[in-house]
Amino acid sequence: MTRARLFDRLQALYPEASRRSLKQWLAGSRVRVNGDIVVRGEVDVDDRVDLGSPAPAACPPPLRLVHEDDDILVVDKPSGLLTIATEAERERTAYRLLRNWVSGRGDRASRLFIVHRLDRETSGLIVFAKSARTKQHLQAQFAERTAERVYVALAEGVVRQDEGSLVSRLVEDRALRVRIAEHGGGREAITRYRVLERRRATTLLELRLVTGRRAQIRAQLAAAGHPVAGDAQYGARTDPMRRLALHATRLAFLHPGAGRVSFESLPPPAFGRRS
């Protein structure tokens, strides 16, 4: 009986596929011979060779994969993990974990570019770009205020107005702490808020960023007398969740090839507990 290399059979079955694609299919356990996954070897002329669907993508813990395509990668970051490296921590970051994961899949063309970031203690959605062009495309929307970034926060105290805007100018002090500028200067910061639920001593808020300054929500809520629960750096006196009670719950923007896209991440269950 005539036998042939499995790779050669794949080339005959899928003449338009590149050699690189064929290797990725084999490495990704997508090729089945008579129903069994096979990654190398020979096949008989009568053997049935099929190409299965890609296996569900695993994401390096503690990150959760929300979406991936040829242009972007969207993940859900937990509280306690840096987005990018600092002088004190260079290894355990969302960017490093994802970069190593992407390069480890054997796709040499895949690269990751940082579009925006979340504070270490803030959880929720982050998008990374897979090309410099996509990075510029997304960052332009952030700068032009057309991208949508929505957060949920548990703020100390009872916020009386059902909705409103926090408008201020922010500066960084010598310790790199963001605060409200008292004598002019600084950078404009605008946040729209809406009360989701008033509790005995806290308020659950939905916050939409108009501008995207570092620590914007934390500094503005603290200045308004309602620091985010768990945010001792900005004057919070309670810590009901044993973490910063701030979560990036929605992210929407114009995808470079798929029109307007929107992603959502529900806040951790602790946000729903009464306090």
TAKAFEN-V250515 format. One record per backbone hydrogen bond with DSSP energy under -0.5 kcal/mol. CO is the residue of the C=O (numbers start at 1). NH is the residue of the N-H. E is the energy in kcal/mol with one decimal. If there is no record, write none. Layout:
co->CO nh->NH e->E
co->CO nh->NH e->E
This chain:
co->2 nh->45 e->-1.6
co->4 nh->43 e->-2.9
co->5 nh->9 e->-2.0
co->6 nh->10 e->-2.3
co->7 nh->11 e->-2.1
co->8 nh->12 e->-1.9
co->9 nh->13 e->-2.3
co->10 nh->14 e->-2.7
co->14 nh->17 e->-1.6
co->18 nh->22 e->-2.2
co->19 nh->23 e->-2.3
co->20 nh->24 e->-2.1
co->21 nh->25 e->-2.4
co->22 nh->26 e->-2.1
co->23 nh->27 e->-2.8
co->24 nh->28 e->-2.1
co->25 nh->30 e->-2.6
co->25 nh->31 e->-0.6
co->26 nh->29 e->-1.6
co->30 nh->52 e->-3.6
co->31 nh->38 e->-2.3
co->32 nh->34 e->-0.6
co->32 nh->50 e->-2.7
co->33 nh->36 e->-1.9
co->36 nh->33 e->-3.4
co->41 nh->6 e->-3.1
co->43 nh->4 e->-2.3
co->44 nh->47 e->-1.4
co->47 nh->49 e->-0.6
co->48 nh->34 e->-3.3
co->48 nh->50 e->-0.5
co->50 nh->32 e->-2.6
co->50 nh->52 e->-0.6
co->60 nh->63 e->-1.7
co->64 nh->76 e->-2.6
co->67 nh->74 e->-3.2
co->71 nh->130 e->-2.4
co->72 nh->69 e->-2.1
co->73 nh->128 e->-3.0
co->74 nh->66 e->-2.6
co->74 nh->67 e->-1.9
co->75 nh->77 e->-0.6
co->75 nh->126 e->-2.2
co->76 nh->64 e->-1.5
co->77 nh->124 e->-2.6
co->78 nh->81 e->-1.1
co->82 nh->94 e->-2.9
co->83 nh->95 e->-2.3
co->89 nh->86 e->-2.9
co->91 nh->93 e->-1.7
co->92 nh->82 e->-0.6
co->93 nh->97 e->-2.4
co->94 nh->98 e->-2.3
co->95 nh->99 e->-2.8
co->96 nh->100 e->-2.4
co->97 nh->101 e->-1.8
co->98 nh->102 e->-2.8
co->99 nh->103 e->-2.5
co->100 nh->104 e->-1.9
co->101 nh->105 e->-0.6
co->102 nh->105 e->-1.1
co->102 nh->107 e->-0.7
co->103 nh->106 e->-1.3
co->106 nh->108 e->-1.2
co->107 nh->110 e->-1.7
co->113 nh->129 e->-2.5
co->118 nh->83 e->-0.5
co->119 nh->122 e->-1.1
co->120 nh->80 e->-2.1
co->120 nh->81 e->-0.9
co->123 nh->248 e->-3.2
co->124 nh->77 e->-3.4
co->126 nh->75 e->-2.4
co->127 nh->115 e->-0.7
co->127 nh->116 e->-0.5
co->128 nh->73 e->-2.3
co->129 nh->113 e->-2.6
co->130 nh->111 e->-0.5
co->131 nh->135 e->-2.2
co->132 nh->136 e->-2.3
co->133 nh->137 e->-2.1
co->134 nh->138 e->-2.5
co->135 nh->139 e->-2.8
co->136 nh->140 e->-1.9
co->137 nh->141 e->-0.9
co->138 nh->142 e->-1.8
co->139 nh->143 e->-2.5
co->140 nh->144 e->-2.5
co->141 nh->146 e->-2.3
co->141 nh->147 e->-1.4
co->142 nh->145 e->-0.7
co->147 nh->149 e->-0.5
co->148 nh->252 e->-2.3
co->149 nh->209 e->-2.4
co->150 nh->249 e->-1.5
co->150 nh->250 e->-1.9
co->151 nh->207 e->-2.7
co->152 nh->247 e->-2.5
co->153 nh->155 e->-0.8
co->153 nh->205 e->-3.0
co->154 nh->229 e->-3.0
co->155 nh->203 e->-2.4
co->157 nh->159 e->-0.7
co->162 nh->195 e->-3.3
co->164 nh->193 e->-2.8
co->165 nh->167 e->-0.6
co->166 nh->191 e->-2.1
co->168 nh->189 e->-2.9
co->169 nh->181 e->-3.4
co->170 nh->187 e->-2.3
co->171 nh->179 e->-2.7
co->173 nh->176 e->-2.3
co->177 nh->173 e->-2.3
co->179 nh->171 e->-2.7
co->184 nh->183 e->-0.5
co->187 nh->170 e->-2.7
co->189 nh->168 e->-2.2
co->190 nh->210 e->-2.3
co->190 nh->211 e->-1.6
co->191 nh->166 e->-3.3
co->192 nh->208 e->-3.0
co->193 nh->164 e->-1.9
co->194 nh->206 e->-2.9
co->197 nh->204 e->-3.2
co->201 nh->157 e->-2.8
co->202 nh->199 e->-2.9
co->203 nh->155 e->-2.9
co->203 nh->205 e->-0.6
co->204 nh->196 e->-3.1
co->204 nh->197 e->-1.6
co->205 nh->153 e->-2.2
co->206 nh->194 e->-2.2
co->207 nh->151 e->-3.1
co->207 nh->209 e->-0.5
co->208 nh->192 e->-2.6
co->213 nh->216 e->-1.7
co->215 nh->219 e->-2.6
co->216 nh->220 e->-2.5
co->217 nh->221 e->-2.5
co->218 nh->222 e->-1.8
co->219 nh->223 e->-2.1
co->220 nh->224 e->-1.5
co->221 nh->226 e->-2.9
co->222 nh->225 e->-1.5
co->227 nh->156 e->-2.8
co->228 nh->231 e->-2.0
co->229 nh->245 e->-2.4
co->230 nh->232 e->-1.1
co->231 nh->234 e->-1.4
co->231 nh->236 e->-2.2
co->232 nh->235 e->-1.7
co->238 nh->230 e->-2.5
co->239 nh->242 e->-0.9
co->244 nh->246 e->-1.9
co->245 nh->154 e->-2.1
co->246 nh->123 e->-1.8
co->247 nh->152 e->-2.6
co->247 nh->249 e->-1.0
co->248 nh->125 e->-1.8
co->249 nh->265 e->-2.7
co->250 nh->150 e->-2.4
co->251 nh->263 e->-2.6
co->252 nh->148 e->-3.1
co->253 nh->255 e->-0.8
co->253 nh->261 e->-2.9
co->255 nh->259 e->-0.8
co->259 nh->255 e->-3.1
co->261 nh->253 e->-2.0
co->263 nh->251 e->-2.3
co->268 nh->271 e->-2.2
co->269 nh->272 e->-1.8
co->270 nh->273 e->-1.1
